[in-house]
Amino acid sequence: MARNEKTVWNRFSGIYDIWMRSDEKAYMDMCQRITQLLSPDSTVLEIATGTGTIASQLAHYFKQIEAIDFSPKMIANATTIF
């Protein structure tokens, strides 16, 4: 990943959740489908988690969820959720 892309995502991290809310229904539908496809004893990996919006919705359902992102600032915002 180019350094410029990482810089963009680091800058965007402060407003990412506002942008995500515009598609909240789609993300909640996706979470519902994921919980239907996997069992509660599953370990889930979310790649490109952003600020952890989806991971936080799934965390209560699964045995373990791991979420990663290449933007340190996105991860810093995600850790405030958990």
C-alpha positions in Angstrom: 0.0 0.0 0.0 1.4 3.4 -0.9 2.4 5.7 1.9 0.0 8.4 0.4 -3.0 6.0 0.8 -2.1 5.4 4.4 -1.9 9.2 5.0 -5.3 9.6 3.5 -6.9 7.0 5.7 -5.1 8.3 8.8 -6.6 11.8 8.0 -10.0 10.3 7.3 -10.1 8.4 10.6 -11.6 11.3 12.5 -14.7 11.5 10.4 -14.9 7.9 9.2 -17.8 7.0 11.6 -19.9 9.9 10.4 -19.5 8.6 6.8 -20.2 5.0 8.0 -23.6 6.0 9.5 -24.9 6.9 6.1 -24.7 3.2 5.2 -25.7 1.9 8.7 -28.6 -0.2 7.5 -26.4 -2.0 4.9 -23.7 -2.7 7.6 -26.3 -4.0 10.0 -27.8 -6.3 7.3 -24.3 -7.5 6.6 -23.7 -8.3 10.3 -27.0 -10.2 10.5 -26.0 -12.3 7.5 -22.6 -13.0 9.0 -24.2 -14.2 12.3 -26.5 -16.5 10.3 -23.6 -18.0 8.4 -21.2 -18.6 11.3 -21.6 -20.2 14.6 -21.1 -18.4 18.0 -18.0 -20.5 18.7 -16.3 -19.1 15.5 -13.2 -17.0 15.5 -13.7 -14.1 13.0 -11.1 -11.9 11.2 -12.1 -8.6 9.8 -9.6 -7.1 7.5 -9.8 -3.3 6.9 -11.9 -2.8 10.0 -11.6 1.0 9.9 -12.7 2.2 13.3 -14.2 -1.1 14.2 -17.9 -0.4 13.6 -18.7 -3.9 12.2 -16.3 -5.7 14.6 -18.0 -4.1 17.6 -21.4 -5.2 16.4 -20.2 -8.8 16.0 -18.0 -9.0 19.1 -20.9 -10.0 21.4 -21.9 -12.9 19.1 -18.7 -14.7 18.4 -16.2 -16.5 20.6 -13.4 -14.2 19.3 -13.1 -11.5 16.7 -9.8 -10.0 15.5 -9.9 -6.8 13.5 -7.0 -5.2 11.6 -6.4 -2.1 9.6 -3.3 -0.6 8.0 -4.1 2.9 9.4 -2.8 3.3 12.9 -5.3 6.1 13.5 -8.2 4.0 12.5 -7.1 1.3 15.0 -6.6 4.0 17.7 -10.2 5.1 17.2 -11.4 1.4 17.2 -9.8 0.7 20.5 -12.1 3.4 22.1 -15.1 1.2 21.1 -14.0 -1.9 22.9 
